[in-house]
Each structure stands twice: as structure tokens, then as C-alpha cells.
Amino acid sequence: MLQLSTPSLRDAILRHLTYSFGKDPEHAILEDWRMALSYAVRDRIVDAWFKATEKTYETGAKRVYYLSMEFLIGRLLEDGIVNLELVEEAKAALSEFDKDYHEVLSDEPDAALGNGGLGRLAACFLESLSTVGCPAHGYGIRYEHGLFRQSFVDGRQVEQPETWLGQRHAWEFERPEVRYRIGFGGHVDMRGETVRWYPGEEVEAEAFDTPVVGFRGRWANTLRLWSGRAIHPFDLDAFNHGDYARAAAPEALARTISRVLYPDDTTEQGKELRLKQEYFLTAAALRDILRRFNNQFGDLRKLPDKVAIQLNDTHPAIAGPELVRILHDERGLPFEDAMEIARGTLSYTNHTLMPEALESWGEDLFGRLLPRHLQLVDQIDNAHATQNPSRTQSMRADHQVKMGQLSFVMAHHVNGVSALHTDLMKTTVFSELHRLHPDRIVNETNGVTPRRWLLACNPALAGLITDSIGDGWIDDLEQLQKLEPFIEDSGWIDRYWNVKKSNKIELSNWMGQTYGLHTDPEMLFDIQIKRMHEYKRQHLNIIEAIAHWQEIRENPDAGWTPRLKLFAGKAAPGYFFAKDIIRLINDAAVVINNDPVTNKYLKIAFLPNYNVSLAERLVPAADLSEQISTAGKEASGTGNMKFALNGAPTVGTLDGANVEIRDHVGPENFFLFGMTAEEVMERRTVENHARRAIDADPRLASALKLIREGRFSPSEPDRYAGVVDNLEGPDFFLVCSDFTDYWRAQREVDTAFADRTGWARMAALNTARSGWFSSDRTIRGYMADIWKAQSLLP
Ligand SMILES: *Cc1c(COP(=O)(O)O)cnc(C)c1O
């Protein structure tokens, strides 16, 4: 292989500034510096990338393919610098040119190609796959517009399109030679044994590759994103006749496929364009995977030995019928063999048990877009029914195609994302399929990459840890346990506390500069950041804050623990209830923050436009992590892990991975409240459960009364009537029933925080005992239990 000598980072920056961007240092703008540094770092990533590819071919190793409609990757420059251990060199090089490292890094736009947890998980997995040296590709869609940008007008959420490609993007390589035609519609031609699908419409998928480098640059994998293009981009005939709109129409039509990310992650809307996107991603990925496999191995019967395809949720579930179609219709294998090979290759991760989020497609729409696939779904379903005569549920009920059932039947393993969620899968949505295939469901509890979520975002804490136990923890996070003996030492605990304090001061200053928000870093920083959803219960949090405000007003001198409550999160544009909660929090913040009696003790702020970069600022400065979903609803959560790792104890329910976090950090270092998943199911059957809870708790009753009376919306007193009606009525997510215990847990937090040393020890124990929540551990679990793939690191 060609080996070029590596220039110093400084020389590489100057060379790219000059020859890649045509600027000299005097005339370069911030973006030029950011691009030049990015290219200098990227060059080194490419070296690691080529070596990894070469090794994968050489060894003939099994490859992993992670198919996901979302990759919430955020910024990549710092990731590359940190993983290549170039932080000091980059800082020094930039300062030679009088440029500030952090200013250059924050010029990069966030790549927000995902909604929340599911997309961020995919991004953490890519990084861990590279760190552990597993040969892998991520496949996704190169959305022109990622998740919308959020701002507030009079406290209300306003959405604007996100334009991450509006500024120059350093990380992708366009691959014009890698293009596939993807068809839709048309008809199926059946002639005896041979069946052929003739699509009525075709678009082209073009590949864009982003290298993803692992820790210390030992390995790099590829994220390959597909972009839609027209096959015949321009209608010259129409143009020549002066019809310019019609001339450009084919291009516009094809581009809509990869134009926008659907901004709703919890309700399934059954939109035609969404199904097109799902097939577009899946079909392009499968063509690419089979081309690579054919070049290297050939014999399709060996596919399951050399290829593992993971479906991130049901979004790419069409992979089952599509693979069967290719193997059977196009390559001539018998249907049963095609099924066997497809199932040996595919596995599926379930992310939700909520019925409104489980994908299903009306058969009319499905059959119109994918006529051959609808036939194959029926054939798959019939074959499954024949093999399992006791089966009662079909994947083809009510004129629908049920994607969860299809995914389950077409996968050799199906996994949940936390222990509790996996258990609930077995007893609820997949109970029958679990009875028929008892070995298929496995658990792989989620994790987060410690490179981004500790080493990069919290350098002060990372430094203290490395000073204390060496740097082995960075890619072996369970070594954090070695911190435990230090926690006894009061000098060390002071250092730990000072790290947290300096992070809080930094966040305070930033919020002051950015939002004109004045906060006191001595307060308890209580943070809830995540998508807005009723099941995540941001309304429980704000109602408790309102009740607490009342309590302080009644008795201002009772020695309250000062608290800053921070919220951030986006609501899906059509989710009106969630948008009301955002507005309520903003409205309540105005009133409460301006109350001179209480504002030493309680302050509230909702920061706009939650994304990965904002999370990276907030997590290191948190004292308390709010994980308060209705038990049984949050599949895992990963925000909860970021906070625990960075030394913020949790106030939370027994939901998702909270259960395992509490097991690891110890119940005495976790503020538990609320009903269990089982109790939740029972409580729902109690008549008037909300009314009963309100009648039993005067604090809750008076907080709801204030909201109803318009105390926070004097210009429009009934603004929140709908919200209060819901809480006093159906209250499906049991805000009222869990309120009293949540209140109790929060007062325990107040008391515990007043003991600074005790609190610092609790925080440090959260860090020391969170090593298990590394996504390296999760990925090793998938490799061993599901993919049967090996690391290629020496
Ligand atoms: C980690 C993360 C999430 C997931 O948070 P949860 O609290 O687990 O829902 C969502 N969005 C962003 C930007 C994140 O970084």
C-alpha cells in the first residue's frame, strides 16, 4: 500500500488552507480554518480506514451491516481529534495561527440525521464497532434536512428546516460510481416458475461515505449514506419547449426521497414517502452488500457465514422480503432455501412496545409501491403458519402488514435494549412468537461511547480519572471501578467536586452569554433533556416545580436547597400536547423566575434546539438526572447512562435501563420513586385513578388549580385547560398517581444535596460504577450472541 509520510498537523492545516481552500491565513474565515483542520485530521483517518479495509479483505472475515433510518452523529471534528489523540497538537497548531480551538470546533454544524435515542444509539454503535475492531458498515439515508431547528416565540415551539449541508461538510466522500436503481410500483409478471417484478418508477441511490474512526485510530469503518437522484435528471424536450418546471420535475421527484427526516419517533403515520424511504435505504444497502459478497465469496449459501445484517427497529424490515426476492426471483434459489439464507443473515432490534409506534402498512399502499413484496410477505406468512400450526396471529391481519411480526419471523435473533424491556417483549407484543421460538429473543442493554460522552465532553473529569487510575478506562470502561478506593479520600473527593463545579461554572457562563440567562453555579443543577413526550413526563417535572414554588412562597425562610431546573427537547411538529407542555414550562419559568421571594431557591429554563452538541454541554454540569418515564414505557434510555457516567445521580422510575443503572450504582445512590411496570398496568384499571390521587394530595391539587386558573398564562387563562383536563381525566401516563412519591423523592434529593461531601461521594460512585454502560460492552454482546463476528485487532 502507498505510504505517505505524515506531516505535522500544523503543516497539514496550512497546506489544506492553501491548496484545498485557496486561502492564506490573513484572509481565511473561521469556516476555512475549521475545514482545513478537518481535512488535516481526515487525512489521518483515511490512513487507518484503508488499513482496516485491507485487513478485512485479507482475512475474509465476517462483516456486520447496521441498517438504520437514523444516525444522530452530531459533530465529527472533535470526535476525530480525540480518537486520534491529537487534542494538544491541534490546540497548539491553531494557537500558532491565533485561532481558538473551541471556537473552531463549534463552527461545525451538527449532523442531526436522527430524532433521538434510536439514532444516537446507532452513532454510538458505529464508534464502538470501530473501537473494538469489528469490520462493519452503517447504512442510512443522507437526508438533505435533518431534524428541524427549534426556537421559541412567546414560549411556543417554532420549527425551521435544518440545513447541515448549507455549510461545507468535511467528512463525506461522494461515490458517483456506486449507484443503484431502486424501483417502485409497476407490475409482477408470473410465468410458470419464474416471477419477475417490473417497477413502474425508478430512482437512483448514490453512495456518500463517511469514515468512522475508533479509539487510537486502530480501526475505521464506513458509514454509507444514500442520496436520491433522478436517472434522467433533466427533460430536455420539455426545456426546449419552454416548460422549465416540467424539465426539472424528474430531478425534484427523485430528490424528495432523501429530502427530509420524518420528525416523529413515537407515532407511526403510514405515509407513502416514508415507506419509499425505507425501501430505498434497504434495497440500496442489500444490493451493495451482495455485490461486495459476490466479489469476495460468490456462493450465496455461505451468506450467513460472512454477513450479519442488523435491523435497527422495523424501519428496514422490508429487508426480509427483499432478500428473499433477490435470492429466489433473481438468483433462482428455491423459496425455502431463500428464506433460510435470509433468516440466517438478518437480526432485528425492537425499540418500543407502545402500540402507536409499532409499524404497520395498509396493504393497498404497500401493494401499490411494492407489489412483489406483498406477495412474498403472504408467502412468508403462510410458510410460517404451516410450520407452526398452533399459531393464532398472522402478520397480515386487518388488511395490514405488521412489520414487527415480519421482522421477528425473518430474524435469527430478536433483541430488546434493556433487561426490563426484553422481559416485557416476551410477555406482551411478542408473547406468541416467543412461545413458538423460545431461543430467538435475547437482551442487549444499550450503552454510550465513553469517548464522546466522557473523554471529549468532560475533559476535566477525564483528566482526574486518568490521573488517578491511568488511561486504560477509555476503551475498557469497567476499569472505572478502580476509582472506588479514592472516593474514601477527602482530598480526592474535593478534586472530584471541583471538577463538577468548574463544569457548572462553564455552563453558567455559556448560558449567560448565549441566552442572557443568569444562574448561580452553587445551585443544584437538575436536568431533564430528551424528546418531548407524555410518557417521558416532562409535565410531572414542571408540576412538581410549581408545587415546590408554592411551598417556598409559603415559608421562604425554611432553608431550601437552591435548585436550577433545566429542560431541553423537541416536540414532533404535529404533537400538540407535547408542544403545550413546552409552552407551559416556558410560561411557568417567566412567572417563577421573576418571583423575588423565591428566585434564590428555584429557577427554571428551557434551552432551545436540543441536539447532540447541547447534550455534550449539559451532561458534564448536571447534579441530578431526571429519568421519570411511566414504568414500562421507556425501552432503555441512553441519556440516563450519560448522566450517571458523568456523576449525576438519577431521580427515576424502575423503567428501561434505569433498573440496571440502579443495580450497578447501588440503591443508596439512586433516588427511586413511582410505580413499577406491573403496578402501572394495574392502576390503569382503577376507576378515576387521577381524581383519587389529586384528592389525596393538596400540593398536586393546588398546582393543577394554578395552571387551570391561568396563573402562568394571564393573557389567555384557559390556555392549559386541555392539559389539565387530560391529567384530571384519563391521565394515561399516570402523572397524578406518581406525583406524591416523586415529590417525596425530590425532597430527599434536597436533603442529600445539602451534605456536600455526601453528595460528591454519591456522584463519584455513579461514575465509578457506570463502566458497564459503555457501548463497547453492548457491541461485544451483539458480536458474541447475535452476529458471531470477530474483532480483527491484534
Ligand atoms: C442521548 C440523546 C438522546 C436520548 O436521550 P434519552 O434521555 O435516552 O431519551 C436523545 N437526543 C440526544 C441529542 C441525545 O444525545
The ligand as an SDF file (V2000), in Angstrom:
LIG
                    3D

 15 15  0  0  0  0  0  0  0  0999 V2000
  -28.6580   10.6690   24.2930 C   0  0  0  0  0  0  0  0  0  0  0  0
  -29.5350   11.5050   23.4660 C   0  0  0  0  0  0  0  0  0  0  0  0
  -30.8930   11.1950   23.3490 C   0  0  0  0  0  0  0  0  0  0  0  0
  -31.5520   10.0680   24.1070 C   0  0  0  0  0  0  0  0  0  0  0  0
  -31.9590   10.5520   25.3810 O   0  0  0  0  0  0  0  0  0  0  0  0
  -32.9960    9.7520   26.2870 P   0  0  0  0  0  0  0  0  0  0  0  0
  -32.9860   10.5230   27.5670 O   0  0  0  0  0  0  0  0  0  0  0  0
  -32.4500    8.3730   26.4560 O   0  0  0  0  0  0  0  0  0  0  0  0
  -34.3010    9.7840   25.6050 O   0  0  0  0  0  0  0  0  0  0  0  0
  -31.6810   11.9970   22.5560 C   0  0  0  0  0  0  0  0  0  0  0  0
  -31.1710   13.0560   21.8950 N   0  0  0  0  0  0  0  0  0  0  0  0
  -29.8700   13.3910   22.0040 C   0  0  0  0  0  0  0  0  0  0  0  0
  -29.3750   14.5810   21.2690 C   0  0  0  0  0  0  0  0  0  0  0  0
  -29.0080   12.6300   22.7790 C   0  0  0  0  0  0  0  0  0  0  0  0
  -27.7210   12.9670   22.8640 O   0  0  0  0  0  0  0  0  0  0  0  0
  1  2  1  0
  2  3  1  0
  2 14  2  0
  3  4  1  0
  3 10  2  0
  4  5  1  0
  5  6  1  0
  6  7  2  0
  6  8  1  0
  6  9  1  0
 10 11  1  0
 11 12  2  0
 12 13  1  0
 12 14  1  0
 14 15  1  0
M  END
$$$$
